Amino acid sequence: MSDDEIELLGRPAEQRIQRRLLEALRTGVAGDDAKDMAGDVLSGAISLRDAMLSASYSDVFAGSFRRFVEWRAQQSPEALAEAAEIGRNALDDAE
């Protein structure tokens, strides 16, 4: 499905990154629930925004957010600054 046929969030560069992440999730790397959610978003059955608000997929997002918070708490300010720079570079590359 083309980018025009699915609803992603943010500006075009962010949408390209979201699509790549959803395609990775669709492989099952993060479990069956994330695989199903990514497949539904990529097929256009549900928008990413609606998936985020859906009770069906709340565990996918809650678990990911919990792991992110735990990871962030363990990082030094320098490591967080480096991660932010990597994110900015990824967005720049996607432009």
N, C-alpha and C positions, 0 to 999 in steps of 0.2 A: 504494500500500500504506500502511496506517495505521501510526502509530508503535508501536502495540501488536503489530504483526505482524513488525517487524524488531527485532533486538537492537542497541541502541546503548549507549554507555558513559557512566557518570556520572549526575548528577542530571538531572531533567527539563529544566532550562534548558540544560544542556550538550548534552543529546540534541537539543533543537530546533536549536541552532547546528550540531551535527554533521549533521543532516538537511539544513539549508540548504547547508552546504558540499558534501555529497555530491550534492545536486541540481545545484549549480554544476559540479562535476566531471563529472557525467553529460552535460553539454553538450559536453565535449571540450576545454574551455579549457586543461586541463593535459596534454593528449595522450591517445592511444588507450588506453594501459594504465590510466591513472587513470579514464578514462571507463568502461572495462569493469569495473573494480573497483567503482566507485560504482554502476553499474547492477546488479551482482551483489548488493551489500549492500542497495540499495533494493528489489530484488525479493524479498529474503529467501533468495536462493540460498546466501548465506554471511553469517555475522555479521561485524561490523566487527572484532571481536577475532580471529576466525579469518583474516580477510583480512590483518590486520597480521602474523600468524604464518606466512602462506602463502608458500611459495617462488615461487608464481605472481605474487604482487604485491610481493615484496620490493623490486624496483627502484623501484616507485612511492614507497614509504615511505622508502627509503634516499636517493633523489634529493631528495625534499622535505626530509628532515632535513639533508642536506648543504647545500642552499640556505639553510635557516634558520640553520645554524651560520655560514655565510659572511656572511649579512645581519647577524646579531647581532654578529659581530666588528667590523663597520664602524659600529656605532651608538654614539653617546655615551651616558653614563649618563642624561642628561636625555631623550634619545630613547627609551631603553628604559623609563624610568619613564612616559613618555607612552603608549607602546604598551601597557604593563601597565594603565594607567588605562583606555584604550580597551577592552581586553579585559574588565576588571571591569564597565565600563558596559554592554557587550554582554550579559554574563551577567545583570546586573540588569534590563536591558530584556527579556530572554527569560523572566524569572521570571513 
